[in-house]
Amino acid sequence: MVAFTSYNVDNDKRFALALDKAIKSVDDLRFPMGEISRDIFKNTIKNFILKTGGRYPALSPKYAKYKNKINPSAPILVLTGRLRDSVTKGGSGDSIINIGKQTLVQGTSVPYSRFVQEGTSKMPLRKYLFIDEAQAGRFERILQNYITAKIEVLGDVK
């Protein structure tokens, strides 16, 4: 059985407004959605290279000891690399990517991903998948550039 969790990511309202505007201007957004998908993979890797502290709460002493035995040099969010690979590389068997004419669904099927993203009663959240302010701006530019180019081409055809 595959579990599915949907998240409202940071800055998603800003991106949703830009997307609504793009859809009203151009019906098929598969090309810019592909660019946005690649940007998400590229940008998400930053969250998996942090060694300790910073954005994420420290690991519990018990888990830190266990992790040190398995993979002592691994960043804080990495034990085996399965979750990292699923959200930073398009070819991972756990990656979820579905690009439609007006939609982009991207994520992971790694079963424990939800616990890392949302936290649990025993583990603080360590959000790894989100849209930061800089990304939201890039997404808006990708959409706007595509709309502008598409309208110019359509204008030349008429």
C-alpha positions in Angstrom: 0.0 0.0 0.0 1.3 3.4 -0.9 0.7 6.2 1.6 0.1 9.7 0.2 0.6 12.9 2.0 0.2 16.4 0.6 1.9 19.4 2.0 1.2 23.1 1.8 4.8 24.3 1.4 6.2 27.7 2.4 5.5 30.4 -0.2 3.0 28.1 -2.0 0.4 30.9 -2.1 2.7 33.2 -3.9 3.5 30.5 -6.4 -0.2 29.6 -6.7 -1.0 33.2 -7.7 1.7 33.2 -10.4 0.5 29.8 -11.6 -3.1 31.0 -11.8 -1.9 34.0 -13.9 0.1 31.7 -16.2 -2.8 29.4 -16.7 -5.1 32.2 -17.8 -2.4 33.4 -20.3 -1.2 30.0 -21.7 -3.1 26.7 -21.4 -0.1 24.3 -21.6 2.5 24.8 -18.9 4.4 21.5 -19.2 7.7 23.1 -20.3 8.0 25.6 -17.4 6.7 22.9 -15.0 9.6 20.8 -16.1 12.0 23.6 -15.4 10.4 24.2 -12.0 10.7 20.5 -11.2 14.4 20.5 -12.0 14.9 23.6 -9.8 13.1 21.8 -6.9 15.5 18.9 -7.2 18.5 21.1 -7.5 17.5 23.4 -4.6 16.4 20.6 -2.2 19.9 19.1 -2.0 20.9 22.1 0.2 18.8 20.6 3.0 20.6 17.3 2.9 24.2 18.6 3.2 23.9 20.1 6.7 26.0 18.2 9.2 24.6 19.4 12.5 22.5 22.2 14.1 21.5 25.1 12.0 18.1 24.7 10.5 17.4 21.3 12.2 17.2 20.3 15.8 20.0 18.0 17.0 19.4 14.3 16.9 18.5 12.5 20.1 21.6 11.1 21.8 20.3 7.5 21.2 19.6 8.0 17.5 22.9 10.0 17.1 24.8 7.0 18.5 23.0 4.6 16.2 23.5 6.8 13.2 27.2 7.2 14.0 27.6 3.4 13.9 25.8 3.1 10.5 27.1 6.2 8.7 29.3 8.4 10.8 30.1 11.1 8.2 26.5 11.5 7.0 24.7 14.9 7.2 21.9 15.2 9.8 19.1 14.2 7.4 20.9 11.3 5.8 21.3 7.7 7.1 21.1 5.6 3.9 20.5 8.4 1.3 17.1 6.9 0.2 15.0 10.0 1.1 17.7 12.4 -0.1 18.0 10.7 -3.5 14.2 10.5 -3.9 13.8 14.3 -3.7 17.0 15.4 -5.3 17.3 13.1 -8.3 14.7 12.4 -10.9 15.8 8.9 -11.6 15.3 7.5 -8.1 12.7 4.7 -7.8 11.1 6.5 -4.9 10.7 9.9 -6.8 7.3 11.0 -7.7 7.1 13.4 -10.6 3.9 14.0 -12.6 3.9 17.0 -15.0 0.5 17.8 -16.5 -0.6 20.7 -18.7 -1.4 22.8 -15.7 0.0 20.8 -12.7 3.2 19.6 -11.1 3.1 16.8 -8.5 6.5 16.1 -7.1 7.6 14.3 -4.0 8.6 10.9 -2.7 7.2 7.5 -1.9 9.7 6.9 0.9 7.5 5.6 3.7 9.2 7.6 6.5 9.4 10.9 4.6 6.2 12.2 6.3 7.7 11.7 9.8 10.8 13.7 8.8 8.8 16.5 7.1 6.1 16.8 9.8 7.8 15.5 12.9 6.2 13.1 15.5 5.6 13.1 19.2 9.1 11.6 19.6 10.9 13.4 16.8 11.0 17.1 15.9 10.1 18.1 12.4 13.0 18.5 10.0 11.3 20.0 7.0 13.3 19.1 3.9 10.8 19.9 1.2 9.7 23.5 0.9 9.7 26.5 -1.4 11.9 29.3 -0.1 11.5 33.0 -1.0 14.3 32.8 -3.7 12.7 29.8 -5.3 9.3 31.4 -5.4 10.9 34.3 -7.2 12.6 31.9 -9.7 9.4 30.0 -10.3 7.5 33.3 -11.0 10.3 34.3 -13.5 10.2 30.9 -15.2 6.5 31.2 -15.7 6.6 34.8 -16.8 9.4 34.2 -19.3 7.5 31.3 -20.8 4.3 33.3 -21.1 6.1 36.2 -22.7 7.8 33.9 -25.2 4.7 32.0 -26.0 2.6 35.2 -26.5 5.3 36.6 -28.8 5.3 33.4 -30.9 1.5 33.4 -31.0 1.5 37.1 -31.9 4.0 36.4 -34.8 1.7 33.6 -36.1 -1.4 35.8 -36.4 
